[in-house]
Amino acid sequence: MCGIVGYVGTRKVVPVLLAGLRRLEYRGYDSAGIVYNHQNRLVRHRASGKLSELEAVLDDHIGVESSIGLGHTRWATHGAPTELNAHPHSDCTGDLVVVHNGIIENYSSLREALKQKGHTFCSETDTEVLAHLIEEHLIDDLAAATRAALAQVEGSYALAVLWAKDPETIVAARRQSPLVLGTDAEACYLASDIPALLPYTREVVFLDDGELAVLGKGQYSIRQLADGSEVHKESTTIDWTATMAEKGGHRHFMLKEIYEQPIAIRSTINGRIMPETGRILLPGLGISDEVLTGIKRIVLVACGTSWHAALVAKYWLEKWTAIPVEVDIASEFRYRHLLLHEQVLTLVISQSGETADTLAGMRRAAQFGSPVLAICNAVGSTMAREADGILYTHAGPEISVASTKAFTCQLTTLFLFTLYLAQLRQSIDPAVQKELGLQLIQLADVMSALIKPMQKNMQAIIESYYEARDFLFIGRGLNYPIALEGALKLKETSYIHAEGYAGGELKHGPIALIDADMPLLALAPQDSSYPKTISNVQEIKARQARLIVVGSEGDSQLAELSRHHIFLPKVHEELNPILYALPVQLLAYEIAARRGCDVDQPRNLAKSVTVE
């Protein structure tokens, strides 16, 4: 969640740190700070609130002659979001500072023990313990002191340490929280995520759990935390560019990413479908066809929006592969009695590949011998490295906290995997597979033509709804998870209480909520569930709800039920979840923008949830 940046090189450090923190704002935060070494003295600047508050403090320090430093954006866990609790945190002398992402689970006992040794604490955070603990072990070797301190620590961390008496060195380490190094001939960079590095380098090295890095000007070394032994790692070239993480003329990143969905879906499909035959190719999958054909059950594990993608995939997989499928919320998965073995495929889904609950779930599944396949968007992420197999979504960097293009690319990838598995098991007619594959290829063009006119239509519609306090969404079959996703998007971005329901569940309780003041969006394409969905919409209409309907072009019956309607081209009903994600995303975006909300960085939320 928190953002970490570090730099040691030849540039002036303050602009580098601020630019990196700006590119990590999507992770969510409530305070920020930097530290740099100036004339062998560490200088700290911190502020609560947004990065602009820190920038105001730094107005007179932008050009300071320093070429080494650390920056941090904090998402509060221990202690309120105040300047005193903001990172970096220092030891008693002020000569050593730490920035940290994660949670130190035994910080309370460590803090008491350090107090008894005379250490004085200035904050309520668990992170400050790390600074004092390293101080306790420090003589003349910062890396050795950091290793010794971390041997006493229980919990998760990505951390970086700076010491005034070693003015050209940064020490960094990770356990269960992401950390990536960037390199070039003159400098080394450090960050929680790749976008912070993109303006300077595309050569990166991913730290793994239990590793410590020592960074200098244009050079680095990596060691094992456990025994200090050296680790040799190859760098990875990232094919994202800095401009891919800019707004591109759009008001918000969320809107930019909604508009990017057609090209992101094309990138996800590219090279994976043979148009002549519909055959699916998944090179580099990492799990053999022999293992996949022997699978007896599939367990899908994810959080939030990714969980909604998993719910859709359950319909697809069971229909086209005839394999039983379970869907688990990752934060609950490992706490139940798991019935996993080598013939149960665990499929984990995460945009970042660093989601703590999902990582914990996949590690638990691996202990049972279950083959693990990961679907994620981040090359080199922890999930991608630890899973038996990997399918990348190729969505490109997603900056807005509210996921849009990552979601539709997850759906696209899950549909590709469904067809691939059905192809292996010969459970799908080749002619049907070809039709589905061709329609998936064409879907990006359909979406591309829709977005701009749909946005204009939605801007008019939401004028009657943006002041609502509550909102309901309904769908049936494949569109039920899209109703859940629509409700989540509205909650995230606009802070309106919203719920999604399966249409058939209305009469089992939720219909009591419906009156003339209740807004409701109904997903009602002309699919196999259409007759039942229309009945649900008529029940809602009879109770005078404020109704938005989303359905198929030419549906006059639906048009009569509400003057607020959006009609989409007819595609194969298996692909409706991808297409019908568009209107619920735009509804959430336009309402949030109209209400003046912080669309890209909603309160209390983070892009990548790296603590449990």
C-alpha positions as CSV (number, residue, x, y, z in Angstrom):
1,M,0.0,0.0,0.0
2,C,2.6,2.5,1.1
3,G,4.9,3.9,-1.6
4,I,8.7,3.7,-1.4
5,V,11.2,5.4,-3.6
6,G,15.0,5.7,-3.3
7,Y,17.8,7.1,-5.4
8,V,21.6,7.1,-5.3
9,G,23.4,8.6,-8.3
10,T,24.5,11.9,-9.9
11,R,21.2,13.7,-10.2
12,K,19.8,16.2,-7.6
13,V,17.8,13.8,-5.5
14,V,14.7,15.9,-4.4
15,P,13.1,16.1,-7.8
16,V,13.7,12.4,-8.4
17,L,12.0,11.4,-5.2
18,L,9.0,13.7,-5.7
19,A,8.5,12.5,-9.2
20,G,8.7,8.9,-8.0
21,L,6.2,9.5,-5.2
22,R,3.8,11.2,-7.6
23,R,3.9,8.1,-9.8
24,L,3.0,6.0,-6.7
25,E,0.1,8.1,-5.6
26,Y,-2.3,5.5,-7.0
27,R,-1.3,3.1,-4.2
28,G,-3.3,5.3,-1.7
29,Y,-1.7,7.3,1.2
30,D,-2.5,9.8,3.9
31,S,1.0,11.4,4.5
32,A,4.3,11.7,2.8
33,G,8.0,12.4,3.5
34,I,11.5,12.4,2.1
35,V,15.0,12.3,3.5
36,Y,18.3,13.2,1.9
37,N,22.0,13.3,2.9
38,H,23.3,16.9,2.8
39,Q,26.9,17.4,3.9
40,N,26.9,14.2,5.8
41,R,23.7,15.1,7.7
42,L,20.3,13.6,7.1
43,V,17.6,16.1,6.4
44,R,13.9,15.0,6.8
45,H,10.8,16.7,5.5
46,R,7.3,15.3,6.3
47,A,3.7,16.3,5.9
48,S,0.3,14.8,6.5
49,G,-2.2,14.8,3.7
50,K,-1.6,14.7,-0.1
51,L,1.8,15.1,-1.8
52,S,1.1,18.7,-2.5
53,E,1.5,19.4,1.2
54,L,5.0,17.9,1.2
55,E,5.8,19.8,-2.0
56,A,4.9,23.1,-0.4
57,V,7.3,22.3,2.5
58,L,10.0,21.5,-0.1
59,D,9.7,24.6,-2.2
60,D,13.0,26.0,-1.0
61,H,14.8,22.6,-1.1
62,I,14.3,21.4,-4.7
63,G,17.8,22.3,-5.8
64,V,19.6,21.1,-2.8
65,E,23.0,19.6,-3.5
66,S,22.3,16.0,-2.6
67,S,22.3,12.9,-4.8
68,I,21.0,10.2,-2.3
69,G,17.7,10.0,-0.5
70,L,14.5,8.1,0.2
71,G,10.8,9.1,-0.2
72,H,7.7,7.5,1.2
73,T,3.9,7.8,1.0
74,R,2.2,6.3,4.1
75,W,-1.2,4.5,4.3
76,A,-1.9,4.4,8.1
77,T,-1.9,1.1,9.9
78,H,-0.4,1.8,13.3
79,G,-1.0,5.4,14.4
80,A,-3.1,8.3,13.0
81,P,-2.1,10.0,9.7
82,T,-0.1,12.8,11.3
83,E,3.2,14.4,10.5
84,L,4.9,12.7,13.5
85,N,3.7,9.3,12.2
86,A,4.8,10.0,8.6
87,H,7.9,8.3,7.3
88,P,10.9,8.4,7.2
89,H,11.5,7.5,10.9
90,S,14.8,7.9,12.6
91,D,16.8,6.4,15.4
92,C,17.8,8.3,18.6
93,T,20.7,10.0,17.0
94,G,18.9,11.2,13.8
95,D,21.8,9.7,11.8
96,L,19.8,6.7,10.6
97,V,16.4,6.7,8.9
98,V,14.0,4.0,7.7
99,V,11.0,3.9,5.3
100,H,8.8,0.8,5.4
101,N,5.8,-0.8,3.9
102,G,4.2,-3.7,5.7
103,I,3.4,-4.5,9.3
104,I,5.8,-5.5,12.1
105,E,3.7,-7.9,14.1
106,N,5.9,-8.1,17.2
107,Y,6.6,-4.3,17.3
108,S,5.0,-3.9,20.7
109,S,7.4,-6.3,22.5
110,L,10.4,-5.0,20.5
111,R,9.4,-1.4,21.4
112,E,9.2,-2.2,25.2
113,A,12.6,-4.0,25.1
114,L,14.2,-1.0,23.3
115,K,12.7,1.5,25.7
116,Q,14.3,-0.5,28.6
117,K,17.6,0.0,26.8
118,G,17.1,3.8,26.7
119,H,15.7,4.3,23.3
120,T,13.2,7.2,23.0
121,F,10.2,6.9,20.5
122,C,8.6,9.9,18.8
123,S,5.7,8.2,16.9
124,E,2.9,5.6,17.3
125,T,4.1,3.6,14.3
126,D,5.5,0.1,14.2
127,T,8.1,1.3,11.7
128,E,10.0,3.4,14.2
129,V,10.9,0.2,16.0
130,L,13.0,-0.8,12.9
131,A,15.1,2.4,13.1
132,H,16.0,1.8,16.8
133,L,16.5,-1.9,16.3
134,I,19.1,-1.3,13.5
135,E,20.7,1.4,15.7
136,E,21.1,-1.2,18.4
137,H,23.1,-3.4,16.1
138,L,25.0,-0.8,14.2
139,I,28.8,-0.4,14.5
140,D,30.2,0.3,11.1
141,D,28.3,-2.0,8.6
142,L,24.8,-0.9,7.8
143,A,23.9,-4.0,5.8
144,A,25.1,-6.3,8.7
145,A,23.1,-4.2,11.2
146,T,20.0,-4.4,9.1
147,R,20.3,-8.1,8.7
148,A,20.7,-8.6,12.5
149,A,17.8,-6.4,13.2
150,L,15.5,-8.1,10.8
151,A,16.3,-11.5,12.3
152,Q,14.3,-10.3,15.4
153,V,11.4,-9.1,13.3
154,E,8.1,-10.9,12.8
155,G,5.8,-9.6,10.0
156,S,6.0,-8.2,6.5
157,Y,8.2,-5.5,5.2
158,A,9.7,-3.7,2.2
159,L,12.1,-1.3,3.7
160,A,15.0,1.0,2.9
161,V,17.6,2.4,5.2
162,L,19.9,5.5,5.0
163,W,22.8,6.3,7.3
164,A,24.6,9.6,7.5
165,K,28.0,8.0,8.1
166,D,27.7,5.9,4.8
167,P,26.6,8.7,2.5
168,E,26.7,6.8,-0.8
169,T,24.7,3.7,0.2
170,I,21.1,2.6,0.6
171,V,20.3,-0.7,2.1
172,A,16.9,-2.3,1.2
173,A,15.2,-5.6,2.1
174,R,11.9,-7.3,1.6
175,R,9.6,-9.9,3.1
176,Q,6.0,-10.3,1.7
177,S,5.9,-6.8,0.4
178,P,7.1,-5.8,-3.1
179,L,10.3,-4.0,-3.8
180,V,12.1,-3.4,-7.2
181,L,15.4,-2.0,-8.1
182,G,16.2,0.1,-11.2
183,T,19.6,0.4,-12.7
184,D,21.6,2.4,-15.2
185,A,25.3,3.2,-15.6
186,E,25.3,6.1,-13.1
187,A,22.6,5.4,-10.6
188,C,20.5,2.9,-8.7
189,Y,16.8,3.4,-8.0
190,L,14.4,1.7,-5.6
191,A,10.6,1.6,-5.6
192,S,7.5,-0.2,-4.5
193,D,6.3,-0.5,-8.1
194,I,7.6,0.0,-11.6
195,P,5.9,3.3,-12.6
196,A,8.1,5.2,-10.2
197,L,11.2,4.0,-12.2
198,L,9.9,4.5,-15.8
199,P,11.1,8.1,-16.4
200,Y,14.7,7.0,-15.7
201,T,15.2,3.3,-16.5
202,R,13.4,0.2,-17.8
203,E,16.1,-2.2,-16.5
204,V,14.8,-3.6,-13.2
205,V,15.7,-6.3,-10.7
206,F,12.9,-7.7,-8.5
207,L,13.8,-8.6,-5.0
208,D,12.4,-11.8,-3.7
209,D,11.4,-12.6,-0.1
210,G,14.3,-12.8,2.3
211,E,16.7,-10.8,0.2
212,L,18.7,-7.6,1.0
213,A,20.2,-5.2,-1.5
214,V,23.0,-2.7,-1.1
215,L,22.7,0.1,-3.6
216,G,25.5,2.5,-4.7
217,K,26.1,4.8,-7.7
218,G,25.5,2.6,-10.7
219,Q,26.1,-0.6,-8.8
220,Y,24.3,-3.0,-6.4
221,S,24.7,-6.3,-4.7
222,I,22.0,-8.7,-3.4
223,R,22.4,-11.0,-0.4
224,Q,20.3,-13.5,1.5
225,L,19.0,-12.1,4.7
226,A,19.3,-15.5,6.4
227,D,23.1,-16.0,6.0
228,G,24.4,-13.0,4.0
229,S,25.4,-15.1,1.0
230,E,25.5,-13.3,-2.3
231,V,22.6,-13.7,-4.8
232,H,23.1,-13.3,-8.6
233,K,20.0,-12.0,-10.4
234,E,19.4,-11.0,-14.0
235,S,17.7,-7.7,-14.8
236,T,14.4,-7.5,-16.6
237,T,13.6,-5.0,-19.3
238,I,10.1,-3.5,-18.8
239,D,8.2,-2.7,-22.0
240,W,6.1,0.0,-20.5
241,T,7.0,3.6,-21.2
242,A,6.7,6.7,-19.0
243,T,4.0,8.2,-21.2
244,M,1.9,5.0,-20.6
245,A,1.4,6.2,-17.0
246,E,0.3,9.7,-17.9
247,K,-3.3,10.9,-18.2
248,G,-3.1,11.5,-22.0
249,G,-5.4,14.5,-21.9
250,H,-8.1,12.8,-19.9
251,R,-9.4,14.4,-16.7
252,H,-8.6,11.4,-14.6
253,F,-6.6,8.2,-14.9
254,M,-9.8,6.2,-14.4
255,L,-11.4,7.7,-17.5
256,K,-8.1,7.2,-19.5
257,E,-8.1,3.6,-18.5
258,I,-11.7,3.1,-19.4
259,Y,-10.9,4.4,-22.8
260,E,-7.8,2.2,-23.0
261,Q,-9.8,-1.0,-22.6
262,P,-10.1,-1.9,-26.3
263,I,-6.3,-1.7,-27.0
264,A,-5.6,-3.5,-23.7
265,I,-7.9,-6.3,-24.7
266,R,-6.2,-6.5,-28.1
267,S,-2.8,-6.7,-26.4
268,T,-4.1,-9.5,-24.1
269,I,-5.5,-11.5,-27.1
270,N,-2.6,-10.8,-29.4
271,G,-0.9,-14.0,-30.5
272,R,-3.1,-16.2,-28.4
273,I,-5.9,-17.0,-30.9
274,M,-5.4,-18.4,-34.4
275,P,-8.2,-16.6,-36.4
276,E,-8.2,-19.3,-39.1
277,T,-9.1,-22.1,-36.7
278,G,-9.9,-20.5,-33.4
279,R,-7.2,-22.5,-31.8
280,I,-5.9,-21.0,-28.5
281,L,-2.1,-20.7,-27.9
282,L,-0.8,-20.0,-24.5
283,P,3.0,-20.2,-24.8
284,G,5.0,-20.0,-21.6
285,L,2.0,-21.1,-19.5
286,G,4.3,-23.1,-17.2
287,I,1.9,-25.9,-16.4
288,S,2.0,-28.9,-18.7
289,D,-1.0,-30.0,-20.8
290,E,-0.7,-33.4,-19.1
291,V,-1.3,-31.8,-15.7
292,L,-4.2,-29.6,-17.0
293,T,-6.0,-32.6,-18.6
294,G,-5.8,-34.4,-15.3
295,I,-7.4,-31.7,-13.3
296,K,-10.6,-32.8,-11.4
297,R,-11.5,-29.5,-9.8
298,I,-10.6,-25.8,-10.0
299,V,-10.4,-23.3,-7.2
300,L,-10.4,-19.6,-8.1
301,V,-8.9,-17.3,-5.4
302,A,-9.0,-13.5,-5.6
303,C,-10.0,-10.2,-3.8
304,G,-12.3,-7.4,-4.7
305,T,-12.7,-6.7,-8.5
306,S,-10.5,-9.8,-9.3
307,W,-13.0,-11.9,-7.3
308,H,-15.8,-10.6,-9.5
309,A,-13.7,-11.8,-12.5
310,A,-13.4,-15.1,-10.9
311,L,-17.2,-15.4,-10.4
312,V,-17.7,-14.9,-14.1
313,A,-15.0,-17.5,-14.9
314,K,-16.9,-20.1,-12.8
315,Y,-19.8,-19.9,-15.3
316,W,-17.4,-20.2,-18.3
317,L,-15.2,-23.0,-16.9
318,E,-18.1,-25.2,-15.7
319,K,-20.0,-24.8,-19.0
320,W,-17.1,-25.3,-21.4
321,T,-14.8,-27.7,-19.6
322,A,-17.3,-29.6,-17.4
323,I,-14.9,-29.2,-14.4
324,P,-16.4,-28.3,-11.0
325,V,-15.3,-24.8,-9.9
326,E,-15.1,-23.1,-6.5
327,V,-14.6,-19.4,-6.0
328,D,-13.0,-18.1,-2.8
329,I,-12.4,-14.7,-1.4
330,A,-8.6,-14.8,-0.8
331,S,-8.8,-13.4,2.8
332,E,-11.1,-16.3,3.8
333,F,-9.5,-19.1,1.7
334,R,-6.6,-20.2,3.8
335,Y,-8.7,-20.1,7.0
336,R,-11.1,-22.9,6.0
337,H,-10.4,-26.7,5.8
338,L,-8.9,-26.9,2.3
339,L,-9.5,-30.1,0.3
340,L,-6.7,-29.6,-2.2
341,H,-4.3,-32.0,-3.9
342,E,-2.3,-32.4,-7.1
343,Q,-5.5,-32.8,-9.2
344,V,-7.0,-29.5,-8.0
345,L,-5.9,-26.5,-9.9
346,T,-5.6,-23.3,-7.8
347,L,-6.0,-20.3,-10.0
348,V,-5.1,-17.0,-8.4
349,I,-6.0,-13.6,-9.8
350,S,-4.4,-10.2,-9.0
351,Q,-3.7,-7.1,-10.9
352,S,-0.5,-6.3,-9.1
353,G,0.6,-9.8,-8.3
354,E,1.4,-8.6,-4.8
355,T,-2.0,-8.8,-3.1
356,A,-1.1,-10.1,0.4
357,D,-4.2,-12.3,1.0
358,T,-4.0,-13.8,-2.5
359,L,-0.3,-14.6,-2.1
360,A,-0.9,-16.2,1.3
361,G,-3.7,-18.3,-0.3
362,M,-1.5,-19.5,-3.2
363,R,1.3,-20.4,-0.8
364,R,-1.2,-22.4,1.3
365,A,-2.5,-24.2,-1.8
366,A,1.1,-25.1,-2.9
367,Q,1.6,-26.8,0.5
368,F,-1.1,-29.2,-0.5
369,G,0.6,-30.0,-3.8
370,S,-2.1,-28.1,-5.8
371,P,-0.6,-26.7,-9.1
372,V,-1.0,-22.9,-9.0
373,L,-1.7,-20.8,-12.0
374,A,-1.5,-17.0,-11.6
375,I,-3.3,-14.4,-13.7
376,C,-1.7,-11.0,-13.1
377,N,-0.7,-7.8,-14.9
378,A,2.8,-7.2,-13.4
379,V,5.8,-8.8,-15.0
380,G,8.1,-10.2,-12.4
381,S,5.7,-9.7,-9.5
382,T,5.9,-12.1,-6.5
383,M,2.9,-14.0,-7.7
384,A,4.3,-14.4,-11.2
385,R,7.6,-15.7,-9.8
386,E,6.1,-18.1,-7.2
387,A,3.3,-19.7,-9.2
388,D,3.8,-22.8,-11.2
389,G,2.2,-21.1,-14.2
390,I,1.5,-17.6,-15.3
391,L,-0.8,-15.8,-17.7
392,Y,-0.2,-12.1,-18.0
393,T,-3.1,-9.8,-18.9
394,H,-1.1,-7.2,-20.8
395,A,-3.3,-4.3,-19.6
396,G,-0.3,-2.0,-19.1
397,P,0.1,0.2,-16.0
398,E,-3.2,0.9,-14.2
399,I,-2.9,4.0,-12.1
400,S,-6.4,4.6,-10.8
401,V,-7.2,2.8,-7.6
402,A,-10.6,1.7,-9.0
403,S,-9.7,-1.0,-11.5
404,T,-11.2,-0.9,-15.0
405,K,-9.0,-2.1,-17.8
406,A,-7.3,-4.7,-15.5
407,F,-10.7,-6.2,-14.8
408,T,-11.8,-6.6,-18.5
409,C,-8.3,-7.9,-19.3
410,Q,-8.7,-10.4,-16.5
411,L,-12.0,-11.5,-18.0
412,T,-10.4,-11.8,-21.4
413,T,-7.6,-13.9,-20.1
414,L,-9.9,-16.1,-18.1
415,F,-12.0,-16.7,-21.2
416,L,-8.9,-17.5,-23.2
417,F,-7.9,-20.0,-20.6
418,T,-11.4,-21.5,-20.6
419,L,-11.2,-22.1,-24.3
420,Y,-7.7,-23.5,-24.0
421,L,-8.7,-25.9,-21.3
422,A,-11.8,-27.0,-23.3
423,Q,-9.5,-27.4,-26.3
424,L,-7.2,-29.7,-24.3
425,R,-10.1,-31.8,-22.9
426,Q,-11.9,-31.8,-26.3
427,S,-15.1,-30.6,-24.5
428,I,-15.9,-27.9,-27.0
429,D,-17.0,-28.3,-30.7
430,P,-14.2,-26.8,-32.8
431,A,-16.7,-24.8,-34.8
432,V,-18.1,-23.2,-31.6
433,Q,-14.6,-22.5,-30.4
434,K,-13.7,-20.7,-33.6
435,E,-16.9,-18.6,-33.4
436,L,-16.1,-17.6,-29.8
437,G,-12.5,-16.9,-30.6
438,L,-13.4,-14.7,-33.6
439,Q,-16.1,-12.8,-31.6
440,L,-13.5,-12.2,-28.8
441,I,-11.1,-10.7,-31.3
442,Q,-13.9,-8.5,-32.7
443,L,-15.1,-7.4,-29.2
444,A,-12.3,-4.7,-28.9
445,D,-13.6,-3.0,-32.0
446,V,-17.2,-3.1,-30.7
447,M,-16.1,-1.5,-27.4
448,S,-13.9,1.1,-29.1
449,A,-16.9,2.4,-31.1
450,L,-19.1,2.5,-28.0
451,I,-17.2,4.3,-25.3
452,K,-17.4,8.0,-26.4
453,P,-21.2,8.0,-27.2
454,M,-21.9,5.9,-24.1
455,Q,-20.0,8.4,-21.9
456,K,-22.1,11.3,-23.4
457,N,-25.3,9.4,-22.7
458,M,-24.2,8.6,-19.2
459,Q,-23.3,12.2,-18.4
460,A,-27.0,13.1,-19.2
461,I,-28.4,10.2,-17.2
462,I,-26.4,10.7,-14.0
463,E,-27.8,14.2,-13.5
464,S,-30.9,12.5,-12.1
465,Y,-28.8,10.1,-9.9
466,Y,-25.5,11.7,-8.7
467,E,-27.0,12.9,-5.4
468,A,-28.3,9.5,-4.4
469,R,-27.4,8.0,-1.0
470,D,-28.0,4.4,-2.0
471,F,-28.0,2.4,-5.3
472,L,-28.9,-1.1,-6.3
473,F,-27.6,-3.2,-9.3
474,I,-29.1,-6.4,-10.6
475,G,-28.0,-9.0,-13.1
476,R,-28.6,-12.7,-13.8
477,G,-26.3,-15.5,-14.8
478,L,-23.0,-14.1,-16.3
479,N,-24.1,-10.6,-15.6
480,Y,-24.7,-11.1,-11.8
481,P,-21.0,-10.6,-11.1
482,I,-21.0,-7.4,-13.2
483,A,-23.8,-6.1,-11.0
484,L,-21.5,-6.8,-8.0
485,E,-18.7,-5.0,-9.8
486,G,-20.9,-2.0,-10.7
487,A,-21.9,-1.6,-7.0
488,L,-18.2,-1.9,-5.9
489,K,-17.1,0.7,-8.5
490,L,-19.8,3.2,-7.3
491,K,-18.9,2.6,-3.6
492,E,-15.2,3.0,-4.3
493,T,-15.3,6.2,-6.3
494,S,-18.4,8.2,-5.1
495,Y,-18.9,6.9,-1.5
496,I,-22.5,6.1,-2.3
497,H,-23.8,3.0,-0.5
498,A,-24.4,0.4,-3.3
499,E,-25.3,-3.3,-3.5
500,G,-25.4,-5.8,-6.3
501,Y,-27.8,-8.7,-6.4
502,A,-28.8,-11.6,-8.5
503,G,-32.1,-10.6,-10.1
504,G,-33.9,-13.7,-8.7
505,E,-32.8,-12.8,-5.1
506,L,-34.9,-9.6,-5.1
507,K,-38.0,-11.3,-3.7
508,H,-35.9,-12.9,-1.0
509,G,-35.4,-9.6,0.9
510,P,-33.9,-6.7,-1.1
511,I,-37.2,-5.8,-2.8
512,A,-38.2,-4.3,0.6
513,L,-35.7,-1.5,-0.1
514,I,-37.3,-0.5,-3.4
515,D,-39.4,2.6,-3.5
516,A,-39.7,5.9,-5.5
517,D,-36.4,7.1,-4.0
518,M,-34.3,4.1,-4.7
519,P,-32.1,4.2,-7.9
520,L,-31.5,0.8,-9.5
521,L,-29.5,-0.2,-12.6
522,A,-30.6,-3.4,-14.3
523,L,-28.3,-5.4,-16.7
524,A,-30.8,-7.0,-19.1
525,P,-29.2,-8.2,-22.4
526,Q,-31.2,-10.5,-24.6
527,D,-29.5,-13.7,-23.4
528,S,-30.7,-17.0,-22.0
529,S,-31.8,-15.2,-18.8
530,Y,-33.6,-12.4,-20.5
531,P,-37.3,-13.5,-19.8
532,K,-36.6,-13.8,-16.1
533,T,-34.6,-10.5,-16.0
534,I,-37.5,-8.6,-17.7
535,S,-39.8,-10.0,-15.1
536,N,-37.5,-8.6,-12.4
537,V,-37.4,-5.2,-14.1
538,Q,-41.2,-5.1,-14.3
539,E,-41.4,-5.9,-10.6
540,I,-39.0,-3.0,-9.9
541,K,-40.9,-0.7,-12.2
542,A,-44.2,-1.5,-10.4
543,R,-42.6,-0.3,-7.2
544,Q,-41.7,3.0,-8.8
545,A,-37.9,2.7,-8.5
546,R,-35.7,5.2,-10.3
547,L,-34.6,2.8,-13.0
548,I,-31.6,2.7,-15.4
549,V,-31.7,-0.2,-17.9
550,V,-28.8,-1.6,-19.9
551,G,-29.7,-4.0,-22.7
552,S,-29.4,-5.1,-26.3
553,E,-29.9,-2.8,-29.3
554,G,-33.4,-2.9,-30.6
555,D,-35.1,-4.0,-27.4
556,S,-38.3,-1.9,-27.5
557,Q,-39.8,-3.7,-24.5
558,L,-36.9,-2.6,-22.3
559,A,-37.0,0.9,-23.7
560,E,-40.7,1.2,-22.6
561,L,-39.7,0.4,-19.0
562,S,-37.4,3.4,-18.5
563,R,-36.5,6.6,-20.3
564,H,-33.0,6.2,-18.8
565,H,-31.5,3.4,-21.0
566,I,-28.3,2.4,-22.6
567,F,-28.3,-0.1,-25.5
568,L,-25.3,-2.2,-26.5
569,P,-24.7,-4.1,-29.7
570,K,-25.5,-7.8,-29.6
571,V,-22.5,-10.1,-29.1
572,H,-22.3,-13.7,-28.1
573,E,-23.8,-13.9,-24.6
574,E,-20.6,-15.5,-23.3
575,L,-18.9,-12.2,-23.9
576,N,-21.5,-9.9,-22.4
577,P,-19.7,-9.6,-19.0
578,I,-16.7,-7.9,-20.8
579,L,-19.0,-5.6,-22.8
580,Y,-21.4,-4.8,-20.0
581,A,-18.6,-3.8,-17.6
582,L,-18.3,-0.6,-19.7
583,P,-21.6,1.1,-18.6
584,V,-21.2,0.3,-14.9
585,Q,-17.7,1.7,-15.0
586,L,-18.8,4.9,-16.7
587,L,-21.7,5.3,-14.4
588,A,-19.4,5.1,-11.4
589,Y,-16.9,7.5,-13.0
590,E,-19.4,10.1,-14.1
591,I,-21.2,10.2,-10.7
592,A,-17.9,10.4,-8.8
593,A,-16.6,13.2,-11.1
594,R,-20.0,15.1,-10.8
595,R,-19.8,14.9,-7.0
596,G,-16.3,16.3,-7.0
597,C,-14.7,13.1,-5.5
598,D,-11.1,12.2,-5.7
599,V,-11.7,9.7,-8.5
600,D,-8.3,8.2,-8.9
601,Q,-7.4,8.1,-5.2
602,P,-10.6,7.4,-3.1
603,R,-10.3,7.8,0.6
604,N,-9.0,4.9,2.7
605,L,-8.2,2.8,-0.4
606,A,-4.9,1.6,-1.9
607,K,-4.2,0.2,-5.3
608,S,-2.2,-2.7,-4.1
609,V,-3.2,-4.2,-0.8
610,T,0.1,-5.6,0.4
611,V,-0.8,-6.1,4.1
612,E,-3.4,-8.6,5.4
